[in-house]
């Protein structure tokens, strides 16, 4: 049994490692195929003498197979719609999912479609050609008379095809890969009148019926309970955070219960456990009970919409039930590995899915660590040791992932799982029972919904109470691939993995107590030395789309943030909270010494409030202008923040790095010349040793002329003004500052046409190396004061 577990686990790990390596380096499939054939021949030859001798060739075969699978899966087919990116076309296809409809205002609604493309007709050509892939189509309907297309209908839409593009920063969840896993290869935007339905689907669709049923349940919940309670119960039953108060989501995240707000393995396990309990009480027999539990899991997965995370959780639940039927609970590690391997064979890109990583990491923690953790906690009462072991095992299994994606460990989760989780589980059970009963007897279902609402109120109260406890969550730094490998090696060693007869931690301390003590102090000394020893200055130009955000980290780790990006229009996506703050945490910046806003425009200051809500800010330097809505939101978020008006010539120094305002909004000179808008954007110079960075905000030609009149010295790196607009970065300005590098912070496919070709041409004529966030993602400069180097997220 143990040998079978080892074979399957190693095979799964090798396949996953092959996928990862193929994602890092490009490989030729013919070469990989030859290597796979050689490994197969070696495995068969060695198996002929002794099956055990073929172990490593077989594992190597799985490794190469993972590389081949990834390489083939990411190869874009010749007729794929993504090949038309940047072109204006007419596409013909079928609406592939139930459209998502949201109200923008009283008259306008936003509709999101996923369209399976069948034909494409480029604007310059008169013939439509066959095409493949799916398009994510966003459309606005301002005319109530125009009815959105429905699932299954064939439509024609005219518009510009755009590549999928997210925020390309380290630690960021890659939404582009997430869409490509669904075969969505491009995106489009259109007005409702540009979409024409050419054939109506009259066939029955279970997806449409399910969406209608879910909508009816949601409306029933909203009639008998507060809106926020209804949103929470909807999330628990069907997944998604829509309609839930942001503070409630933050409290759930702080207490480590955020996974409860989406259908996951915990929900499936709860349902299966409840059915098995009822079966034992009613003496239905093992086979009958497990069969009912399996059927219930399938129905629950269908009811929740069969989203990929739900499918994964359901498959894991069904395999666990199968192990129980066969009396092979000890094969749980192999069952988990087979499930993961099967899913990766079906979709190699799942390896990069955060939900896949967290669900399998947590489950692996439970499978491999739970029993030993219970033994370690034997001194505690059973009612505490059990839930505590579950939480600790799952958290240990995913700690490097939590560090990479969130940089936050919910310490209070141990208490939350003992105090709150039982109430949440009761809410899930009552909610599911209420949904089933409401479908048959609405009046009784409504009573159950009201009881669920009261329990949800209790859960929110307890969650808010625990979240407010000091140090309820703890910052943890990202450790990367090498650190993660070291972590899992040590974890396995502590929990009993002893390769090559390696002694355990207890044996080491018992045999060599002085050497162990010396080693511990040596590691502490090395850690303190690394922390104390000054590092290079790093200047990060963060990818925030069509906006600016620059992070400066001094040699001793102090942070200065210049601008914060910001979303346009009616989008409720908070760049500061969702992009900039996670980026800061990823690089160990838990407090910002200075936040400098070049001016109050949305694309420079819109994320400030979101950053301030998550990161401590000591001082803010603001332009002397009327406060924009973005700046007002910042001051409301942190009213006690020290606000410093910006003046030309102001400077401060941190760890030998000099920050100086070369030009500030509100100067008498700018007022006298009548400059306004972007012309009066503040300009900041960051100097360290022989190199300097000139950050110009949205400065245009007139502002550059004013700067030249004052006398501006050369710089090493120029943050190009106004995202590379034609009216910025003039020839006299470039000739004076003579930058070696230029960075353009700009959004992919933006409607402004930035950066302008004239600006790129002027930079090229100056032999300036140009980097762009829309093409290379986050751009990081490192300097020790003498040398300078640059790294980009996208190579």
PyMOL commands that set and color helices and strands:
alter all, ss='L'
color gray80, all
select helices_A, chain A and resi 2-24+29-49+51-73+81-84+175-180+192-194+206-224+227-238+246-254+258-261+265-282+286-303+308-325+329-346+348-352+354-376+382-405+413-419+421-440+442-467+480-494+499-501+505-511+513-532+575-586+602-605+608-612+629-637+668-673+677-680+701-710+721-724+731-737+757-765+773-776
alter helices_A, ss='H'
color red, helices_A
select strands_A, chain A and resi 88-95+100-103+109-122+129-130+134-141+154-160+162-163+184-191+195-199+408-409+474-475+537-541+550-553+559-562+591-596+616-622+642-645+651-654+657-663+683-688+691-695+717-719+741-744+769-772+779-783+788-792
alter strands_A, ss='S'
color yellow, strands_A
deselect
rebuild
show_as cartoon
